[in-house]
Amino acid sequence: MNWQLIWQVVFVGLLFGFAAMSVLVIINGAKDVRRLLSGLEDARTNADATGSDEMPTQ
């Protein structure tokens, strides 16, 4: 095995690792955004039901 082959294997492995991490971040980020928007919608619905103009704080 020569150094070029070793570094090519390392490079390709890191590319696949980066791609996998990117996919995981996209999927989990989308879940977080969906949860955030759902919470805002729930807060808006509750504010409309109570007649309050203020959004509740956490």
Backbone bond lengths (Angstrom), bond angles and torsions (degrees), N, CA, C in turn:
res aa  C-N    CA-C-N  psi(-1)  N-CA   C-N-CA  omega(-1)  CA-C   N-CA-C  phi
1 M - - - 1.454 - - 1.526 108.64 -
2 N 1.291 115.33 131.68 1.461 118.48 177.78 1.527 110.36 -103.60
3 W 1.319 116.71 169.56 1.460 122.56 -175.17 1.523 112.47 -64.17
4 Q 1.307 117.30 -34.90 1.463 119.67 -179.20 1.527 110.78 -63.79
5 L 1.309 117.37 -43.31 1.463 121.05 179.33 1.524 110.76 -65.34
6 I 1.320 116.96 -41.57 1.473 120.10 178.78 1.525 110.30 -60.31
7 W 1.335 117.59 -46.79 1.458 120.42 -178.34 1.536 111.48 -70.06
8 Q 1.315 117.31 -30.22 1.469 119.12 175.49 1.524 110.42 -66.63
9 V 1.324 116.79 -41.92 1.470 120.66 178.06 1.521 110.29 -63.93
10 V 1.332 116.85 -43.38 1.468 120.84 178.37 1.527 109.83 -62.40
11 F 1.322 117.55 -44.64 1.464 121.70 -178.76 1.525 111.52 -62.28
12 V 1.328 117.03 -47.16 1.467 120.43 -179.91 1.531 110.10 -64.58
13 G 1.336 116.97 -40.02 1.467 119.83 177.39 1.514 112.16 -61.73
14 L 1.330 115.99 -42.10 1.464 119.48 178.23 1.525 111.82 -67.53
15 L 1.326 117.32 -36.07 1.467 119.77 176.13 1.525 111.22 -62.20
16 F 1.337 116.65 -44.15 1.463 119.54 177.99 1.528 110.99 -65.45
17 G 1.332 116.75 -39.20 1.459 119.80 177.17 1.518 111.81 -62.75
18 F 1.334 116.62 -42.88 1.462 120.56 178.52 1.529 110.71 -64.11
19 A 1.327 116.71 -41.58 1.466 120.30 179.09 1.534 110.64 -62.99
20 A 1.328 116.35 -42.46 1.473 119.92 179.73 1.517 110.87 -64.55
21 M 1.333 117.43 -43.83 1.460 120.31 178.41 1.528 111.11 -63.35
22 S 1.322 116.99 -38.68 1.467 120.52 178.60 1.520 111.01 -61.95
23 V 1.319 116.59 -43.42 1.469 120.26 179.26 1.521 110.17 -63.90
24 L 1.329 117.33 -43.54 1.466 120.12 179.08 1.521 111.99 -62.83
25 V 1.318 117.17 -41.09 1.466 120.47 179.09 1.523 110.66 -65.64
26 I 1.329 117.49 -40.20 1.468 121.02 178.98 1.525 110.34 -63.49
27 I 1.325 116.59 -46.07 1.475 120.32 -177.91 1.529 110.76 -65.55
28 N 1.331 116.91 -49.62 1.466 119.75 -179.25 1.525 111.91 -68.23
29 G 1.321 117.82 -33.94 1.461 121.05 176.32 1.515 111.37 -64.82
30 A 1.328 116.30 -40.26 1.463 119.93 178.49 1.533 110.58 -64.30
31 K 1.332 115.95 -38.84 1.474 119.22 177.07 1.527 110.69 -63.23
32 D 1.331 116.71 -42.59 1.459 120.32 179.47 1.519 111.75 -64.14
33 V 1.318 117.24 -42.18 1.468 120.61 179.36 1.527 109.91 -65.35
34 R 1.323 116.85 -41.14 1.461 120.46 178.47 1.525 110.53 -62.00
35 R 1.355 116.67 -41.98 1.468 120.66 178.57 1.524 110.77 -66.30
36 L 1.330 116.99 -40.03 1.466 121.05 178.07 1.522 110.70 -61.46
37 L 1.316 117.21 -48.02 1.461 120.70 -179.13 1.521 111.42 -65.59
38 S 1.317 117.10 -35.93 1.462 120.58 177.15 1.524 110.40 -64.77
39 G 1.333 116.22 -42.14 1.467 119.82 178.28 1.513 111.90 -64.66
40 L 1.329 116.80 -38.71 1.464 119.48 177.43 1.527 111.50 -66.64
41 E 1.318 115.79 -38.43 1.467 119.44 178.41 1.527 110.50 -65.89
42 D 1.333 117.02 -40.92 1.457 120.65 177.85 1.533 110.76 -63.78
43 A 1.324 116.75 -41.76 1.466 120.37 179.21 1.521 110.28 -65.22
44 R 1.317 116.35 -38.82 1.471 119.84 178.84 1.526 110.66 -66.54
45 T 1.321 116.52 -41.72 1.466 120.67 179.02 1.522 110.57 -63.71
46 N 1.341 116.43 -42.74 1.469 119.85 178.98 1.523 111.03 -66.41
47 A 1.325 117.18 -37.71 1.463 120.33 178.70 1.524 110.46 -66.99
48 D 1.329 117.12 -38.93 1.461 120.52 177.58 1.531 110.95 -66.03
49 A 1.321 117.08 -38.16 1.462 121.28 -177.82 1.524 111.18 -69.37
50 T 1.325 116.68 -33.94 1.465 119.72 -178.55 1.518 112.14 -90.67
51 G 1.331 116.66 -10.50 1.449 120.42 179.82 1.519 112.95 80.23
52 S 1.303 117.26 13.25 1.457 121.88 -178.65 1.531 109.37 -90.01
53 D 1.351 115.77 141.71 1.453 120.54 176.89 1.515 111.57 -90.86
54 E 1.324 117.45 -12.38 1.468 120.45 -176.47 1.527 109.81 -92.48
55 M 1.334 114.53 141.18 1.457 120.51 175.87 1.523 107.57 -84.39
56 P 1.317 116.99 140.45 1.465 119.07 179.24 1.517 111.04 -68.88
57 T 1.320 116.43 146.22 1.463 121.00 177.69 1.505 108.72 -99.93
58 Q 1.325 114.76 158.08 1.471 118.65 -179.14 1.475 110.81 -106.54
